[in-house]
Amino acid sequence: MLFEIGTICIKLAGRDAGKKCVVVDVIDDVYVLIDGQTRRRKCNVAHLEPLKSKLNIKKGTDTAAVTKAFDAIGVTVVATKPKKAASRPLKPRALPQQKKKTEKKVSKK
């Protein structure tokens, strides 16, 4: 198989395009688990360009070990934090005053 555990790749598509990553786990023929300069996630192999170099990592290696392995070859990996959810408003918005419709009585003569 072209994508083995430890294969260094460049991401071609998505918001992490152009960044280096390493294959951490092979899920099936189409998907692999990647980590590195990209976010740790499942990725389609069509979105990856494999490089000739490999890292010595085991299947399912955690992010800290992947960061150390990249540092050993001179690639910097910036640690990212997940975004926190925004707090919800404490009280609901006031609805605009609805105008009461006044019905006019029409008299027929």
C-alpha positions in Angstrom: 0.0 0.0 0.0 1.2 3.5 -0.8 0.2 5.0 2.5 1.8 3.1 5.4 2.0 4.2 9.0 4.8 6.8 9.4 4.6 8.1 5.8 5.0 11.9 5.6 2.6 13.6 3.3 1.5 17.1 2.1 -2.2 17.9 2.4 -3.6 19.0 -1.0 -7.1 20.0 -0.2 -9.0 21.7 2.6 -8.1 24.4 5.0 -4.9 22.6 6.0 -3.7 22.5 2.3 0.1 22.8 1.9 0.9 21.6 5.4 2.9 18.5 6.3 1.3 15.5 8.1 2.1 11.9 8.9 -0.1 8.9 8.6 -0.9 7.6 12.1 -3.4 4.9 11.2 -4.8 3.3 8.1 -8.6 3.1 8.4 -9.4 1.4 5.0 -8.4 1.7 1.3 -9.7 5.2 1.0 -9.2 6.9 4.5 -6.2 7.3 6.8 -5.8 9.1 10.1 -3.3 12.0 9.9 -1.6 14.3 12.4 1.2 16.9 12.4 1.0 20.5 11.2 -2.6 19.7 10.3 -5.5 18.9 12.6 -5.6 15.2 13.7 -8.4 13.8 11.6 -9.5 11.2 9.1 -8.5 12.1 5.6 -9.1 10.8 2.1 -5.9 9.5 0.5 -6.8 11.5 -2.7 -6.2 14.7 -0.7 -2.6 13.6 0.2 0.7 13.7 -1.6 3.1 11.2 -0.1 6.8 12.1 0.3 9.7 9.7 0.2 10.6 10.1 3.9 9.1 8.3 6.8 8.9 8.7 10.6 9.4 5.9 13.0 6.1 5.9 14.8 3.7 3.2 15.9 0.0 2.8 15.0 -2.2 5.2 16.9 0.7 7.4 18.2 -0.5 10.4 20.2 0.0 14.0 19.1 2.8 14.7 21.5 4.9 11.9 20.1 4.2 13.0 16.5 5.3 16.5 17.4 8.6 15.2 18.9 9.2 13.1 15.7 8.6 16.1 13.5 11.0 18.2 15.7 13.7 15.5 15.2 13.6 16.1 11.4 13.4 19.9 11.7 9.7 20.5 11.0 8.0 22.8 13.5 4.5 21.8 14.6 2.4 24.5 16.3 0.1 23.2 19.0 -3.5 24.3 18.4 -6.3 24.6 21.0 -9.9 23.7 20.2 -12.2 26.7 20.0 -14.4 27.4 23.0 -18.1 27.7 22.4 -19.4 31.2 22.7 -21.6 31.9 25.8 -25.3 32.2 25.2 -27.2 35.4 26.0 -28.6 35.4 29.5 -32.0 36.8 28.7 -34.0 36.4 25.5 -34.2 39.4 23.2 -37.2 41.7 23.6 -39.7 41.3 20.8 -40.9 44.6 19.2 -44.3 45.6 20.4 -46.9 44.2 18.0 -49.4 46.7 17.0 -53.0 45.7 17.7 -55.2 45.7 14.7 -58.3 47.7 15.2 -61.2 46.3 13.3 -63.5 48.8 11.7 -67.1 47.9 11.5 -68.5 48.5 8.1 -72.2 49.1 8.0 -74.1 48.2 4.9 -77.1 50.3 3.9 
